[in-house]
């Protein structure tokens, strides 16, 4: 696997930290940068109104108590090829909403992280059919995680996440 690299803004780094904290509280386990990015990409695939996400300036409040270092402004992680392709697809998808010819990977991650945070605040942003599939996946994943040795859980989560993205992408093609 190649490395995925991007420079991000302080605001994006704050969104990342907020999302990481939410994921860690929900699952009661630590999340790596790659796991946070993968889960966020997976969650935002269900969003059906990106214009609301991108234009929202009030719902997600940046926490001032989050300390951001210069190191936090550079992301360099190993992610699956499917997640990398999904991020690239969003990179070419987002310019239509911001009125530019292109956006950087950092801006792409900004919108992905913001979207993942906003769908927790406003579930109506999510396509309900995909939400049902997410419930099925979440239940199945939880049951399987109980059967998997702790040392193999991170690998399983990555493989399971790739499988979910493949199924969701197939579902989008069929619509």
MARLUM-633952 format. One record per atom (N, C-alpha, C, O): x, y, z; residue in three letters. Coordinates in steps of 0.1 Angstrom, whole numbers, padded with zeros to 4 digits, always signed. Each point is the difference from the previous one (the first is absolute). Last residue first. Example, Ala and Ser with C-alpha at 12.3 -4.5 7.8 and 13.67 -1.06 7.14 Angstrom:
! MARLUM-633952
+0128-0022+0071SER+0009+0011+0000SER-0008+0011+0008SER+0005+0011+0001SER-0002-0068-0002ALA-0009+0012+0000ALA+0009+0012+0000ALA+0010+0000+0007ALA
END
This chain:
! MARLUM-633952
-0286+0023-0090UNK-0011+0009+0001UNK-0002+0008-0013UNK-0009+0008-0001UNK+0045-0040+0010UNK-0012-0007-0004UNK-0012+0010+0001UNK-0011-0003-0006UNK+0055+0016+0019UNK+0000-0003-0014UNK-0014-0005-0005UNK-0004+0003-0010UNK+0012+0004+0056UNK-0001+0013-0006UNK-0001-0002-0016UNK-0008+0007-0006UNK+0016-0045+0033UNK-0013+0005+0002UNK-0003+0013-0007UNK-0010+0002-0006UNK+0054-0019+0008UNK-0009-0008-0009UNK-0014+0004+0000UNK-0007+0001-0010UNK+0037+0018+0041UNK+0002+0005-0014UNK-0008-0007-0010UNK-0005+0006-0010UNK+0003-0021+0054UNK-0007+0013-0001UNK+0002+0006-0014UNK-0009+0006-0006UNK+0032-0046+0018UNK-0015-0002-0001UNK-0007+0013-0003UNK-0009+0000-0008UNK+0055+0003+0016UNK-0002-0007-0013UNK-0015-0002-0002UNK-0006+0002-0011UNK+0020+0015+0052UNK+0001+0010-0010UNK-0003-0006-0014UNK-0006+0006-0008UNK+0008-0035+0045UNK-0012+0009+0001UNK+0000+0010-0011UNK-0010+0003-0006UNK+0048-0031+0010UNK-0011-0007-0005UNK-0013+0008+0000UNK-0008+0000-0009UNK+0047+0018+0029UNK+0001-0001-0015UNK-0012-0007-0006UNK-0005+0004-0010UNK+0008-0003+0056UNK-0003+0013-0005UNK+0001+0000-0015UNK-0009+0007-0007UNK+0022-0046+0030UNK-0015+0002+0000UNK-0004+0013-0005UNK-0010+0001-0007UNK+0056-0009+0011UNK-0006-0009-0010UNK-0015+0002-0001UNK-0006+0001-0011UNK+0029+0022+0045UNK+0003+0005-0013UNK-0006-0008-0011UNK-0005+0006-0009UNK-0001-0021+0053UNK-0007+0012-0002UNK+0003+0006-0014UNK-0009+0005-0007UNK+0034-0043+0021UNK-0014-0003-0003UNK-0008+0013-0003UNK-0008+0000-0010UNK+0051+0005+0026UNK+0001-0005-0014UNK-0015-0003-0004UNK-0004+0003-0012UNK+0009+0009+0056UNK+0003+0012-0009UNK+0000-0004-0014UNK-0006+0006-0009UNK+0001-0040+0042UNK-0012+0008-0001UNK+0003+0012-0010UNK-0009+0003-0008UNK+0038-0040+0026UNK-0004+0000-0014UNK-0011+0010-0003UNK-0005+0001-0011UNK+0024-0010+0055UNK+0011+0004-0008UNK-0004+0001-0015UNK+0007+0007-0007UNK-0039-0022+0041UNK+0004+0014+0001UNK+0011+0005-0010UNK+0000+0011-0005UNK-0031-0054-0008UNK+0010+0003+0010UNK+0004+0015+0000UNK+0000+0006-0011UNK-0049-0023-0004UNK+0013+0002-0005UNK+0010+0003+0011UNK-0003+0008+0009UNK-0046-0013-0005UNK+0006-0013-0003UNK+0015+0001-0004UNK+0007-0010-0001UNK-0036+0048+0010UNK+0001-0008+0012UNK+0007-0014-0002UNK+0005-0005+0010UNK-0013+0034-0047UNK+0011+0005+0009UNK+0001-0008+0013UNK+0011-0001+0005UNK-0047-0006-0035UNK+0012-0007-0005UNK+0012+0005+0009UNK+0009-0008+0003UNK-0052+0027+0005UNK+0000-0014+0003UNK+0013-0007-0004UNK+0005-0009+0008UNK-0010+0054-0019UNK+0001-0001+0015UNK+0000-0015+0003UNK+0007-0004+0009UNK-0014+0015-0054UNK+0014+0003+0004UNK+0001-0002+0015UNK+0010-0006+0005UNK-0053+0002-0023UNK+0009-0011-0004UNK+0014+0002+0004UNK+0006-0010+0005UNK-0036+0045+0003UNK-0004-0011+0008UNK+0009-0012-0003UNK+0005-0007+0009UNK+0001+0045-0036UNK+0004+0003+0014UNK-0003-0012+0009UNK+0008-0004+0008UNK-0024+0003-0053UNK+0015-0002+0001UNK+0005+0002+0014UNK+0008-0008+0005UNK-0054+0016-0012UNK+0003-0014-0002UNK+0015-0003+0001UNK+0004-0009+0006UNK-0018+0054-0005UNK-0004-0007+0012UNK+0003-0015-0001UNK+0005-0006+0010UNK+0002+0032-0048UNK+0010+0003+0010UNK-0003-0007+0014UNK+0009-0005+0006UNK-0040+0004-0041UNK+0011-0009-0003UNK+0011+0002+0010UNK+0006-0010+0004UNK-0042+0039-0001UNK-0004-0014+0004UNK+0011-0010-0003UNK+0002-0009+0008UNK+0005+0053-0022UNK+0000+0000+0014UNK-0004-0014+0005UNK+0006-0005+0009UNK-0010+0015-0055UNK+0014-0003+0004UNK+0001-0001+0015UNK+0008-0008+0005UNK-0049+0021-0021UNK+0002-0013-0004UNK+0014-0004+0004UNK+0003-0012+0005UNK-0017+0057+0003UNK-0005-0010+0010UNK+0003-0015-0005UNK+0001-0008+0009UNK+0029+0053-0017UNK-0010-0008-0008UNK-0005-0011+0008UNK+0008-0008+0005UNK+0011+0054+0017UNK+0004-0014-0004UNK-0012-0006-0008UNK-0011+0001+0004UNK+0009+0041+0019UNK+0010+0002-0011UNK+0004-0014-0006UNK+0006+0000-0011UNK-0035+0006+0050UNK-0007+0001-0013UNK+0009+0002-0012UNK-0004+0000-0011UNK+0019-0002+0058UNK-0001-0013-0007UNK-0008+0001-0013UNK+0001-0009-0008UNK+0027+0043+0040UNK-0012+0001-0008UNK-0001-0013-0009UNK+0005+0000-0011UNK+0030+0005+0044UNK-0009+0010+0004UNK-0013+0000-0007UNK-0011+0003+0006UNK+0045-0032-0018UNK-0003-0004+0013UNK-0010+0010+0006UNK-0008-0003+0009UNK+0027+0010-0051UNK-0011-0010-0001UNK-0003-0005+0014UNK-0011-0006+0002UNK+0046+0038-0007UNK-0014+0006-0002UNK-0011-0011-0001UNK-0011+0002+0005UNK+0058-0013-0002UNK-0004+0006+0013UNK-0015+0005-0002UNK-0008-0002+0010UNK+0029-0016-0048UNK-0001-0011+0010UNK-0005+0006+0014UNK-0008-0007+0007UNK+0018+0037-0042UNK-0012-0008-0003UNK-0003-0011+0010UNK-0011-0002+0004UNK+0051+0028-0001UNK-0012+0008+0004UNK-0013-0008-0003UNK-0009+0001+0008UNK+0049-0021-0022UNK-0001+0000+0015UNK-0012+0008+0004UNK-0007-0004+0009UNK+0015+0004-0055UNK-0003-0014+0005UNK-0002+0000+0015UNK-0010-0005+0005UNK+0024+0045-0026UNK-0014-0002-0002UNK-0004-0014+0004UNK-0011-0002+0005UNK+0057+0013-0001UNK-0008+0009+0008UNK-0015-0003-0001UNK-0007-0001+0010UNK+0038-0021-0038UNK-0001-0006+0013UNK-0009+0009+0010UNK-0007-0005+0008UNK+0016+0022-0051UNK-0009-0012-0001UNK-0001-0007+0014UNK-0012-0003+0003UNK+0042+0039-0007UNK-0014+0005+0000UNK-0010-0012-0001UNK-0011+0000+0006UNK+0056-0011-0009UNK-0003+0006+0013UNK-0014+0005+0001UNK-0007-0003+0010UNK+0025-0012-0051UNK-0004-0011+0009UNK-0003+0004+0014UNK-0009-0005+0006UNK+0000+0041-0044UNK+0011-0008+0004UNK-0004-0012+0008UNK-0012-0001+0004UNK-0017+0025-0044UNK+0003+0001+0014UNK+0012-0008+0003UNK+0003-0010-0007UNK-0026+0035-0040UNK+0005-0011+0007UNK+0001+0003+0015UNK+0000+0012+0004UNK-0020+0018-0036UNK+0003-0011-0009UNK+0005-0013+0007UNK-0002-0011-0005UNK-0033+0045+0029UNK+0013+0000-0005UNK+0002-0011-0010UNK-0008-0009-0001UNK-0032+0019+0031UNK+0002+0010-0011UNK+0015+0002-0005UNK+0004+0011-0004UNK-0028-0042+0037UNK+0008+0012+0006UNK+0003+0010-0011UNK+0006+0010+0003UNK-0030-0052-0011UNK-0007+0006+0011UNK+0007+0013+0005UNK-0006+0008+0007UNK+0024-0037-0042UNK-0013+0005-0004UNK-0008+0008+0011UNK-0009+0008-0003UNK+0052-0031+0011UNK+0001+0014-0006UNK-0014+0005-0005UNK-0002+0012+0000UNK+0009-0058+0020UNK-0003+0012+0009UNK+0001+0013-0008UNK-0008+0010+0004UNK+0019-0055-0023UNK-0014+0003+0002UNK-0004+0013+0007UNK-0009+0007-0004UNK+0054-0026-0003UNK-0005+0005-0013UNK-0015+0003+0001UNK-0006+0006-0009UNK+0027-0023+0047UNK+0008+0012-0004UNK-0005+0006-0013UNK+0001+0012-0002UNK-0019-0053+0019UNK-0006+0012+0007UNK+0008+0013-0005UNK-0006+0010-0001UNK+0023-0051-0014UNK-0013+0003-0007UNK-0006+0012+0007UNK-0006+0008-0007UNK+0045-0023+0026UNK+0003+0006-0013UNK-0013+0003-0007UNK-0001+0011-0006UNK-0003-0035+0046UNK+0005+0014+0003UNK+0003+0007-0013UNK-0004+0012-0002UNK-0006-0057-0002UNK-0012+0007+0004UNK+0003+0015+0003UNK-0007+0009-0004UNK+0042-0039-0006UNK-0007+0003-0012UNK-0013+0008+0004UNK-0004+0009-0007UNK+0030-0024+0042UNK+0008+0010-0007UNK-0008+0004-0013UNK-0001+0012-0003UNK-0016-0048+0028UNK-0002+0013+0007UNK+0007+0011-0007UNK-0005+0011-0001UNK+0012-0054-0016UNK-0014+0004-0002UNK-0003+0014+0007UNK-0007+0008-0005UNK+0050-0030+0010UNK-0002+0007-0013UNK-0014+0005-0002UNK-0002+0010-0007UNK+0020-0013+0057UNK-0003-0009-0010UNK-0002+0007-0014UNK-0004+0012+0000UNK+0036+0010+0037UNK-0014-0004-0001UNK-0002-0009-0012UNK+0008-0001-0009UNK+0032+0026+0041UNK-0002-0011-0009UNK-0015-0003+0001UNK-0005-0005+0010UNK+0028+0055+0001UNK-0005-0013+0005UNK+0000-0011-0012UNK-0001+0004-0011UNK+0011+0050+0027UNK+0008-0010-0008UNK-0004-0013+0006UNK+0006-0004+0010UNK-0019+0060-0006UNK-0005-0013+0002UNK+0009-0009-0010UNK+0001+0003-0012UNK+0003+0048+0038UNK+0004-0009-0011UNK-0005-0014+0003UNK+0003-0006+0010UNK-0009+0042+0020UNK-0005+0006-0013UNK+0005-0008-0012UNK-0003+0003-0011UNK+0014-0012+0058UNK-0014-0004-0003UNK-0005+0005-0013UNK-0010-0004-0005UNK+0054+0016+0022UNK+0000-0014-0005UNK-0015-0004-0003UNK-0002-0009-0009UNK+0010+0051+0028UNK+0003+0000-0014UNK+0000-0014-0006UNK-0003-0002-0011UNK-0028+0009+0053UNK+0014+0002-0002UNK+0002+0000-0015UNK-0009-0004-0008UNK-0035+0012+0043UNK+0005-0005-0013UNK+0014+0004-0002UNK+0004+0012+0002UNK-0043-0019+0040UNK+0013+0005-0004UNK+0004-0006-0013UNK+0001-0012-0001UNK-0050+0022+0025UNK+0007-0010-0008UNK+0014+0007-0004UNK+0000+0010-0007UNK-0036+0014+0029UNK+0009-0007+0009UNK+0008-0011-0006UNK+0009-0007+0006UNK-0043+0034-0028UNK+0012+0008+0002UNK+0010-0007+0010UNK+0012+0003+0000UNK-0051-0022-0036UNK+0003+0001+0014UNK+0014+0007+0002UNK+0009-0004-0007UNK-0048+0009-0032UNK+0013-0004+0003UNK+0004+0002+0014UNK-0003+0011+0006UNK-0047-0020-0028UNK+0009+0010+0007UNK+0013-0006+0002UNK+0002-0011+0006UNK-0045+0001-0040UNK+0012-0006+0006UNK+0008+0011+0006UNK+0006+0008-0008UNK-0046+0006-0012UNK-0003-0012+0008UNK+0012-0006+0007UNK-0001-0003+0012UNK+0000+0043-0043UNK-0004+0002+0014UNK-0001-0013+0008UNK+0002+0001+0012UNK+0006+0007-0061UNK+0011+0007+0007UNK-0003+0001+0015UNK+0008+0005+0007UNK-0022-0032-0057UNK-0003+0001+0014UNK+0012+0007+0007UNK+0011-0005-0001UNK-0013-0009-0046UNK-0004+0014+0003UNK-0003+0002+0015UNK-0002+0012+0004UNK+0015-0055-0021UNK+0011+0009-0004UNK-0004+0015+0004UNK+0009+0007+0005UNK-0041-0042+0002UNK+0012-0003+0008UNK+0010+0011-0003UNK+0006+0006+0010UNK-0045-0006-0036UNK-0003+0004+0014UNK+0013-0002+0009UNK+0002+0009+0009UNK+0000-0024-0053UNK+0000+0015+0000UNK-0003+0005+0014UNK+0006+0010+0004UNK-0006-0057-0015UNK+0013+0006+0003UNK+0000+0015+0001UNK+0008+0006+0007UNK-0043-0047-0004UNK-0001+0014-0002UNK+0013+0007+0004UNK+0001+0005+0011UNK-0010-0053-0006UNK-0007+0003-0012UNK-0001+0015-0004UNK-0006+0004-0010UNK+0038-0044+0040UNK-0006+0014-0001UNK-0006+0003-0013UNK+0006-0003-0011UNK+0018-0038+0025UNK-0014+0000+0001UNK-0006+0014+0000UNK-0013+0001+0000UNK+0060-0010+0001UNK-0005-0006-0013UNK-0015+0000+0000UNK-0006-0001-0011UNK+0033+0014+0049UNK-0005+0011-0009UNK-0005-0006-0013UNK-0006+0008-0008UNK+0026-0037+0041UNK-0013+0006+0005UNK-0005+0010-0010UNK-0012+0001-0002UNK+0054-0022-0008UNK-0011-0010+0000UNK-0013+0006+0004UNK-0011-0002-0006UNK+0050+0028+0010UNK-0004-0002-0014UNK-0011-0010-0002UNK-0009+0003-0008UNK+0025+0003+0052UNK-0006+0012-0005UNK-0004-0001-0015UNK-0012+0004-0003UNK+0037-0039+0022UNK-0014+0000+0006UNK-0007+0013-0005UNK-0012-0001-0003UNK+0057-0003-0009UNK-0007-0011-0006UNK-0015+0001+0005UNK-0009-0001-0009UNK+0040+0030+0029UNK-0003+0004-0014UNK-0009-0010-0006UNK-0009+0003-0007UNK+0024-0013+0050UNK-0010+0011+0000UNK-0003+0004-0014UNK-0012+0002-0003UNK+0044-0035+0008UNK-0013-0005+0004UNK-0010+0011+0000UNK-0012-0002-0004UNK+0057+0013-0004UNK-0005-0008-0011UNK-0015-0005+0003UNK-0008+0001-0009UNK+0033+0020+0043UNK-0004+0010-0010UNK-0007-0007-0012UNK-0010+0005-0004UNK+0005-0032+0049UNK+0012+0006-0007UNK-0005+0010-0010UNK-0012+0001-0003UNK-0012-0017+0050UNK-0001+0000-0014UNK+0013+0006-0006UNK+0005+0010+0005UNK-0024-0037+0044UNK+0008+0010-0007UNK-0002-0001-0015UNK-0001-0011-0006UNK-0039-0003+0040UNK+0013-0005-0004UNK+0007+0012-0007UNK-0006+0009-0004UNK-0042-0012+0018UNK+0008-0003+0012UNK+0014-0006-0004UNK+0005-0009+0007UNK-0043+0027-0035UNK+0005-0014-0001UNK+0008-0005+0012UNK+0004-0011+0001UNK-0023+0056-0004UNK-0011-0009-0005UNK+0005-0015+0001UNK-0007-0009+0004UNK+0038+0044+0006UNK-0010-0001+0010UNK-0011-0011-0004UNK-0004-0008+0008UNK+0037+0019-0040UNK+0006-0007+0012UNK-0010-0002+0011UNK+0000-0010+0007UNK-0013+0035-0045UNK+0002-0014-0003UNK+0005-0008+0012UNK-0004-0011+0002UNK+0001+0058+0003UNK-0013-0006-0001UNK+0001-0015-0003UNK-0007-0008+0006UNK+0047+0033-0007UNK-0005-0001+0014UNK-0014-0007+0000UNK-0003-0008+0008UNK+0022+0018-0050UNK+0007-0011+0007UNK-0005-0002+0014UNK-0002-0011+0004UNK-0015+0048-0028UNK-0005-0013-0005UNK+0006-0012+0007UNK-0006-0010+0003UNK+0022+0053+0007UNK-0013-0002+0005UNK-0006-0013-0004UNK-0007-0007+0008UNK+0048+0019-0026UNK+0002-0003+0014UNK-0014-0003+0007UNK-0002-0009+0008UNK+0003+0024-0053UNK+0006-0013+0001UNK+0000-0005+0014UNK-0004-0011+0004UNK-0008+0056-0013UNK-0011-0010-0003UNK+0005-0014+0001UNK-0007-0009+0005UNK+0039+0042+0001UNK-0009+0000+0011UNK-0012-0010-0003UNK-0004-0007+0009UNK+0035+0014-0043UNK+0006-0008+0011UNK-0009+0000+0012UNK+0000-0011+0007UNK-0013+0038-0042UNK-0002-0014-0004UNK+0006-0009+0011UNK-0005-0011+0003UNK+0011+0057+0002UNK-0014-0003+0002UNK-0002-0015-0004UNK-0008-0007+0008UNK+0050+0024-0016UNK-0002-0001+0015UNK-0015-0004+0002UNK-0003-0009+0009UNK+0021-0005-0056UNK+0000+0012+0007UNK-0002-0003+0015UNK-0003-0011+0004UNK+0029-0023-0039UNK-0013+0005+0004UNK+0001+0013+0008UNK+0010+0003+0006UNK+0017-0039-0043UNK+0002+0011+0010UNK-0014+0005+0003UNK-0008+0001-0009UNK+0024-0052-0008UNK-0007+0012-0003UNK+0004+0010+0011UNK+0003-0003+0012UNK+0006-0052-0033UNK+0005+0012+0007UNK-0009+0012-0004UNK-0004+0001-0011UNK+0009-0059+0011UNK-0009+0011-0004UNK+0005+0012+0008UNK+0001-0001+0012UNK+0027-0046-0027UNK-0004+0010+0010UNK-0010+0010-0006UNK+0002+0004-0012UNK+0003-0056-0005UNK+0007+0013-0001UNK-0006+0009+0011UNK-0010-0003+0006UNK+0012-0053-0008UNK-0008+0012+0000UNK+0009+0012+0000UNK+0010+0001+0007UNK
END
